[in-house]
């Protein structure tokens, strides 16, 4: 099948083709990497396979250079931009974290204000630590039954823009981990009307570009930049990602920003996986994601028929804070059976050999994509039914909130680099935090640098630890102590 858009042949994969040609040439390697096509590390070769280590190579003229692409990598980027409807696409080998950070660093400098929801991934706040921009938080509503954050309401964004007219950008999570989408077209228009950029953390929305009946993609909505996790629903290798830009963004400057932090030794395993996966999505994505959405809808019906669980979907849509819903997401509320999401997550893994994406205080997420099959979904539904029968208990006294609205005292950069002391977590109430505290996944900070520690937040942290959430971000791995401003 050949699929040409704008004169570009989407059935091509130039990086993959160049690597295959290189493999046939049998070049003698007096360059890095030191394993020399696997000969110097037989255990690694036995584990990963000769086909893999044989193309784990260094940048060279026939294979181009990620820092300054002029041939096959540039062709791959042009094909990716074409497939995703972007003016330009950058291949990213530091995960969507590096994509998000490059997006923020390209838009903001020290002292600039940026409007964003508080339930952002920690990579966004890390970027603020690096560049010194000041966050203007739009605290999203929380669905009281599910305990999850919703999208950004139009009037909240309009209010933030009116109160902070010198802000340089508006950043939107679209979709959230749970599949909640904001009114992206309206937010883009509001930002542009105010002379601001619109940036989209689209880590969980790769498939929006290739699915019918799915929410609008960032590029289609007119956003200026979008970070896309190809390794999530797009099928590429872990740590590979795309940064997409619109027509009003200077691509050369973005490349310079990317090169500030991205490796000069770009992995050809990751880049070729992006190239091959983009081709697969362009040629077969619409059919594949239609099947994924159908499987998710089937699973929702079956899980809700079990009773006790609530697999939520498009019925949450309200035209504003839940403007749209990603129907490929299989999110399940578990509190009604008296179990936190993380408890169901642990039981599924430990007793049923089922690994789901994550569990938080009130919900679990089973991430469906192109590699899933109906028989595995049947196994998940059966396991959930059995867990309800074996473990259901009274839900009284269980917490629900995904995060607590913060009291911001100072900017993330000022707090992160300020003089600090370590105090016992139990004695930290009222102090200003200078580090991150979060459950990972999803990686949304409960506390970020510059935020006041409250009794409610301490209760939330204690509850999450008790239920078995993986707490990350703090210097103390056990989170018995926390760094605060002096």
C-alpha angles and dihedrals in degrees: 000000000000120000117186122188121180090350094304119122108230091191089072125092105187099184092048090046092050091049092050090051090048091051091055092051095067093214116193106242117226091155137072145319093073096217086077099219089323099303093112095050110041094170091057091046092050090050100045100025132242092268090061102042090041091068096038089107141148127254111278134160097271091048099043126222126271093215093057110011118194105156134013097005090048090050090050090051091050091051091048092050090050094048093049097041093244131139089229138002128200122204107230123200098179095072126254087299088073090043093053092045093049089050092053095041090051090055106036140050133183112309096012117131120231123190114222143146116264092232092073124136113266090250089073094054090043087058089053089052089054100046103029097235116154120237122229101197123213100198106216122223117258122226099238095210097046098031092223129131116251128210130283112284116229093235091050091054092045090051092049091049092049092049094044106036092161094059110123100211149008116222121202132191103221113199109008118221087268094053099258114150131197126216091275098177091053093047092049090052093048091050094047093046087056093048093252131129121243115222122188128203095209096168092135098038107071090120093056087082093057107033133089116222093020126120120282116278122237095249092048089050090055100252117164097224136007134186112215124192101215089177092062110056096349098073102236126129121287112275095028118117145153133237111205124196134193129229096272096057120094102235094196092058092047089053089054090051091049090051091056091073111007119098120265087217101067113193113245088202089062095040094048090048089055090048095049093042093050089053091049092050093046092050102035109008099104094054093043097050092045086060092046092052090049091051092050092050090050091050092048091055093047095047093048089050089058089066129224094055126084115209099189129208145148092338086081091066113117103167095255127035088023097032093158140355131222103233093197090070115095102201118168128193110218108177095095089070089051096253129114115233091248090055091054089046091055094046092049091053100039100041106022104031090236117138113199126185099256148322124215132179095296111008148041128213124210106195111218123195145143096306098056125105132200093245091062090051089052088054091051093049092049092049092050091050090051093046089054091051094047104036110024114133142160112300096207114134098014119141121233112182118113091205141351122244105254133227104227112210102168140357120285092244095050092048095044095053098034122107107277143181133206117241133175109273090234090058098045101089111130094017124115114249119232099188141040129275117185146143109246120238111055089031098211107146118244084193128017130187111286098028126119118246111233134187090250091054092049090051089050092050092048092049093048091050091048092052092051104258114160104246115205141165101060125108090233105069091206093047094225088127131036134199115242136173115274 
